[in-house]
Amino acid sequence: MTSTQHDGTETGHVMAPTDVIGSGQEGSLFDQVRAWTQRVRGGEMGALPAIGGFVVLTILFTVLVGIFRPAQYFFNVGNFAVLAQQAAPLVMLGMALVFVILLGEIDLSAGVTAGVSMGLFAVLVSRFGVNWILALVFAFAAGLVIGTLIGFFVARVGIPSFVVTLGLFLGLQGVQLILLTGTGSGNTSIPLQVPEVLAIQNANLPIWGGWVMLVVALAISAATSFWDRYRRTRAGVPNRTISLVWAKLIIIAVVGGVAVFLLNQNRGRAATQLGDQQIGGTTVEGVPMVVPFVLAILWLGTFLLDRTKYGRYLYAIGGNAEAARRSGVNVVLIRWVAFIICSGLAVLAGLFLASRVGTVDATMGRDLVLSGVAAAVVGGVSLFGGRGRLMHAAVGALVIAVITNGLGLLGLPSGINYAVTGGVLILAATVDALSRRRSGGART
Amino acid sequence: MVQPIIELTEIVKGFGPVSVLKGVNLRAYPGKVTALVGDNGAGKSTLIKGLAGVQPYDSGTVTFDGREVHLASPRDASALGIEVVYQDLALADNLDIVQNMFLGREETEWGTFDEGVMEKQASDTLRSLSVRTVKSVRQKVSSLSGGQRQTVAIARAVLKNARVVILDEPTAALGVAQTEQVLNLVKRLAEQGVAVILISHNLADIFEVADYISVLYLGQMVAELETAKTTRDEVVGYITGTKTPAGAQA
């Protein structure tokens, strides 16, 4: 075992004959990469299959759309911006569901929770003239109440979450219908007339806003990395080679930089050249407004899951609830709160969806939940509980959004879309089950 | 004789009409291994769950360090330094060794984990137990062998200065070499001054490590023997009930 990277203060114990327990942080960049490869082979694939799928699908659709629909473009900036906006509600709902899926539970009502809360929002604003901020507070409160209710029945009473949330899935659709038709008009669709809400999915950041976002992301990433290293050094345990930190920062800078640069290009309709004059044309440029919202939630949620007791206990309960209970973890409370977080984030998914569609109707969010579950599973979150990250659900949601977007551009009927998405879900669940078997089989 | 660190007197516990413990006495001494034996259904698990605070006793007294204590919850027990390593290993497979050892008592700074401190303490504890088989403290528990898991479970128990460690069938599912490893670990625990209570069906193991043997028979403590002054046949006799409690040195 190499101890070259051991920058602990107590250098004495490195030489001790009994010091054979490593921490997995020693060794050169090469050693780290090799160890990572071994973990992947051992079945800890994380989001790798989904990232691979994303790349393959992107290439596939670029080629297919290029051949069959020459008038359309899959691989261009305009479509990427559309893709980000299409994916945003799904990314949010997928991330919401991760909190309950990590427990080995499910929330089938997350989609209609999004729908009902937005139904309430729209009714309050359009029919009762309530201030939109106040209405939004009510919408989130409705989500939290639903989450509290689910948590009560699942964590406290002990009913399987599948049954409770299936019941709510049906019941809340009824509530939604009553809400929207309550005033008697036959029309169950309410247009959203709140510019601030519509802006989330229709406006873009100013050019400089995208760059500021990237710099903030880099700063946060660098700060947490170096803070962690400082604390490890202080405790006297080895740190990973610092080149990994630089590699991570460079990847964020390059990928993020390219994305921001491209999205800052004008993707509006080109002007018509008429003699010397430019006629018409629109300027659409900048990172879609929804992106920083999603990134902020992703960062906050990941922080909660990775660095706080709440997150650790969520994973522990998903892995072995009895072990957590015997360790003094308040299992009921942790599970209860997970459902509240899930429903709360579902409201945000609903907000993104409503902002994109521009109206709220009686079936809003109904079909979103299964795509959300699919997103999480495709991304590598295990339905058996205890394994997965928010990032995985986000990547999984992008994969599903790419399928929907690409098949749409190819002009295929939506039936094909459902069939392909379903197929990808089953494939992902198979990968999950097989990798579980493999990592279980590593036991000797 | 040394003062027992923990002493149970006249412990009674029943579940509805079934009385499982009918006035049991048990003592454990610091630096000594006390084996608790008895056939299935003798009440061993019930006795242990009471000590762990998971299932409080109906009546009887528990004396810890000479003063009477009440074990109403797992927190009471661990506050005193009583730790239980359960037969079905209370470890979460999806977490790594450090995370498992600190589960429920993580070191935090401003509400976030101080991973460095936890990693240091975990590897120091493993090192103090002369554990040599674990490659990295950041390995997932799912990748460990049965013996290694048992080792982690025991290391978890002694992480925070445990004074009484109760091991429930620690060698039941292990091979020969791994059993030897765990038994060595048990001896080392005792050398560190911990009072070890070892539950086992394997008399060979017990005669190898235990200083005292207490035999439960149908909810009653029928014998408290010194290992050096007894034989296997005698212990088997008490376990199966062919020898009567009359010979016990209650």
HADDOCK unambig.tbl for C-alpha pairs under 7 A between the chains (distance, minus, plus):
assign (segid A and resid 18 and name CA) (segid B and resid 127 and name CA) 6.58 0.50 0.50
assign (segid A and resid 18 and name CA) (segid B and resid 130 and name CA) 6.68 0.50 0.50
assign (segid A and resid 19 and name CA) (segid B and resid 127 and name CA) 6.83 0.50 0.50
assign (segid A and resid 20 and name CA) (segid B and resid 132 and name CA) 6.30 0.50 0.50
assign (segid A and resid 20 and name CA) (segid B and resid 135 and name CA) 6.95 0.50 0.50
assign (segid A and resid 21 and name CA) (segid B and resid 123 and name CA) 6.71 0.50 0.50
assign (segid A and resid 21 and name CA) (segid B and resid 134 and name CA) 6.09 0.50 0.50
assign (segid A and resid 21 and name CA) (segid B and resid 135 and name CA) 5.26 0.50 0.50
assign (segid A and resid 21 and name CA) (segid B and resid 136 and name CA) 5.21 0.50 0.50
assign (segid A and resid 21 and name CA) (segid B and resid 137 and name CA) 6.53 0.50 0.50
assign (segid A and resid 22 and name CA) (segid B and resid 135 and name CA) 5.90 0.50 0.50
assign (segid A and resid 22 and name CA) (segid B and resid 136 and name CA) 4.26 0.50 0.50
assign (segid A and resid 22 and name CA) (segid B and resid 137 and name CA) 6.25 0.50 0.50
assign (segid A and resid 23 and name CA) (segid B and resid 136 and name CA) 4.71 0.50 0.50
assign (segid A and resid 23 and name CA) (segid B and resid 137 and name CA) 5.08 0.50 0.50
assign (segid A and resid 23 and name CA) (segid B and resid 138 and name CA) 5.40 0.50 0.50
assign (segid A and resid 24 and name CA) (segid B and resid 136 and name CA) 5.69 0.50 0.50
assign (segid A and resid 24 and name CA) (segid B and resid 138 and name CA) 6.07 0.50 0.50
assign (segid A and resid 231 and name CA) (segid B and resid 116 and name CA) 6.07 0.50 0.50
assign (segid A and resid 232 and name CA) (segid B and resid 116 and name CA) 4.18 0.50 0.50
assign (segid A and resid 235 and name CA) (segid B and resid 116 and name CA) 5.21 0.50 0.50
assign (segid A and resid 235 and name CA) (segid B and resid 117 and name CA) 5.11 0.50 0.50
assign (segid A and resid 235 and name CA) (segid B and resid 120 and name CA) 6.65 0.50 0.50
assign (segid A and resid 236 and name CA) (segid B and resid 120 and name CA) 6.98 0.50 0.50
assign (segid A and resid 237 and name CA) (segid B and resid 116 and name CA) 6.10 0.50 0.50
assign (segid A and resid 237 and name CA) (segid B and resid 120 and name CA) 6.12 0.50 0.50
assign (segid A and resid 307 and name CA) (segid B and resid 112 and name CA) 5.10 0.50 0.50
assign (segid A and resid 307 and name CA) (segid B and resid 113 and name CA) 5.37 0.50 0.50
assign (segid A and resid 308 and name CA) (segid B and resid 111 and name CA) 6.38 0.50 0.50
assign (segid A and resid 308 and name CA) (segid B and resid 112 and name CA) 4.99 0.50 0.50
assign (segid A and resid 308 and name CA) (segid B and resid 113 and name CA) 6.14 0.50 0.50
assign (segid A and resid 316 and name CA) (segid B and resid 92 and name CA) 5.82 0.50 0.50
assign (segid A and resid 316 and name CA) (segid B and resid 95 and name CA) 6.97 0.50 0.50
assign (segid A and resid 319 and name CA) (segid B and resid 92 and name CA) 5.07 0.50 0.50
assign (segid A and resid 319 and name CA) (segid B and resid 93 and name CA) 5.93 0.50 0.50
assign (segid A and resid 319 and name CA) (segid B and resid 94 and name CA) 5.51 0.50 0.50
assign (segid A and resid 320 and name CA) (segid B and resid 91 and name CA) 6.96 0.50 0.50
assign (segid A and resid 320 and name CA) (segid B and resid 92 and name CA) 4.91 0.50 0.50
assign (segid A and resid 322 and name CA) (segid B and resid 90 and name CA) 6.90 0.50 0.50
assign (segid A and resid 323 and name CA) (segid B and resid 90 and name CA) 4.25 0.50 0.50
assign (segid A and resid 323 and name CA) (segid B and resid 91 and name CA) 5.53 0.50 0.50
assign (segid A and resid 323 and name CA) (segid B and resid 92 and name CA) 6.34 0.50 0.50
assign (segid A and resid 327 and name CA) (segid B and resid 103 and name CA) 6.22 0.50 0.50
assign (segid A and resid 327 and name CA) (segid B and resid 104 and name CA) 5.18 0.50 0.50
assign (segid A and resid 328 and name CA) (segid B and resid 74 and name CA) 6.74 0.50 0.50
assign (segid A and resid 328 and name CA) (segid B and resid 75 and name CA) 6.76 0.50 0.50
assign (segid A and resid 328 and name CA) (segid B and resid 104 and name CA) 5.76 0.50 0.50
assign (segid A and resid 329 and name CA) (segid B and resid 104 and name CA) 5.76 0.50 0.50
assign (segid A and resid 386 and name CA) (segid B and resid 94 and name CA) 6.19 0.50 0.50
assign (segid A and resid 387 and name CA) (segid B and resid 94 and name CA) 6.86 0.50 0.50
assign (segid A and resid 440 and name CA) (segid B and resid 142 and name CA) 6.35 0.50 0.50
assign (segid A and resid 442 and name CA) (segid B and resid 143 and name CA) 5.66 0.50 0.50
assign (segid A and resid 443 and name CA) (segid B and resid 142 and name CA) 6.71 0.50 0.50
assign (segid A and resid 443 and name CA) (segid B and resid 143 and name CA) 5.13 0.50 0.50
assign (segid A and resid 443 and name CA) (segid B and resid 144 and name CA) 5.76 0.50 0.50
assign (segid A and resid 443 and name CA) (segid B and resid 145 and name CA) 5.59 0.50 0.50
assign (segid A and resid 444 and name CA) (segid B and resid 145 and name CA) 5.19 0.50 0.50
